Amino acid sequence: MNSKQFKKHQRILLRFFLIISLFFTLQDLLFAAGVKDRVVAFVDNDAITLSELEMKYYDTVKVTSDITQEEVLNTMVNRLLLLREAKKIRLEAPSEDELLNEYIDLKIRAFIRIKEEELKDFYNNNISKFEGKELDSVRDDIENYLAEHEVNQRLKAHINELRGKSCVKIQLNGSRGN
């Protein structure tokens, strides 16, 4: 091998080592930057990230200490489904919470009527809890309780219906969605 060929091989080797070095440096940088966040749930084309879940979980645990991350994630999915429906029917409100309340009032609460018979049955079945108070003095409390119970039941059914119409995929610790 002559001197020109040797120098040419040297340059090729030098370039090769520079490229390999650059490759590993970039790989280290990319790995160090890493994926800072990952998707833990999809609701159709919307994603919920791990950082969003962790923030919501942290806030929720302050109020309800025995709640799990999976329960918080399911609540986030349900909220997303309800907000989407509220926006579909063009409801507007200053905040998402107010928008949800307006949607629930319009789509669920408006159709709930507590019958007199239900009030009397509840009163008679729970008379010991009323400490001798007459039905008329606790009527509003019973009616509110029964109405909220019915709202919760219908809301669960409505959310299940919305989940059935949507593609919900949960990817938290091996959990599976629809």
C-alpha positions, -999 to +999 in steps of 0.1 A: +000+000+000+015+033-010+013+065+010-017+080-010-037+048-004-028+048+032-039+084+037-071+077+018-078+047+041-070+069+071-095+095+060-122+068+054-115+053+088-115+087+105-149+096+088-162+062+099-152+068+135-166+103+134-199+091+121-201+062+146-192+087+174-218+112+162-244+084+160-237+073+196-237+109+208-270+115+192-284+083+206-272+092+241-288+127+237-321+112+225-321+086+252-313+112+278-341+134+265-361+103+263-398+100+262-408+123+290-445+114+287-465+085+274-502+081+265-521+061+291-555+063+274-571+071+240-606+082+236-611+080+198-585+106+186-579+122+220-551+112+243-546+113+280-509+114+290-493+100+321-483+135+333-520+146+330-531+115+350-504+120+376-514+157+381-551+147+384-543+118+407-522+140+430-550+165+433-576+138+438-557+120+465-557+152+486-595+149+488-600+111+485-570+093+498-581+057+490-586+063+452-565+044+426-549+058+395-571+036+374-602+051+390-589+086+383-581+076+347-616+062+342-630+095+356-609+114+331-621+093+302-657+097+313-653+135+317-637+137+282-667+118+267-692+140+284-675+172+275-673+161+239-711+154+239-718+188+255-698+205+228-716+185+201-748+200+211-731+234+213-734+241+250-712+268+263-701+277+298-673+296+314-656+265+327-655+228+319-672+220+353-700+243+345-703+229+311-706+194+325-732+205+350-752+222+323-750+191+301-761+168+330-790+191+339-802+192+303-797+156+293-804+137+326-817+158+355-845+174+334-861+140+330-861+129+366-894+131+386-897+116+420-932+103+427-950+108+460-951+070+465-913+068+462-909+095+489-933+077+512-916+043+506-882+058+513-894+076+545-911+044+558-881+022+550-857+046+568-879+060+595-854+054+622-829+077+605-853+106+607-854+107+645-891+111+648-894+139+622-926+139+601-924+132+563-934+168+555-904+182+574-879+159+556-897+157+522-872+181+504-842+162+517-856+129+507-866+142+473-831+156+467-814+124+478-836+102+456-831+126+426-793+126+430-794+088+433-814+086+401-790+111+383-761+090+393-777+058+380-787+074+347-753+091+343-735+058+347-758+043+320-753+073+297-715+071+301-716+033+294-736+041+262-710+068+252-681+044+258-699+018+237-700+043+208-664+054+212-630+037+209-616+038+244-582+022+250-566+023+284-529+015+286-522+019+323-504-011+338-518-035+313-554-024+317-576-027+286-604-005+274-631-010+248 
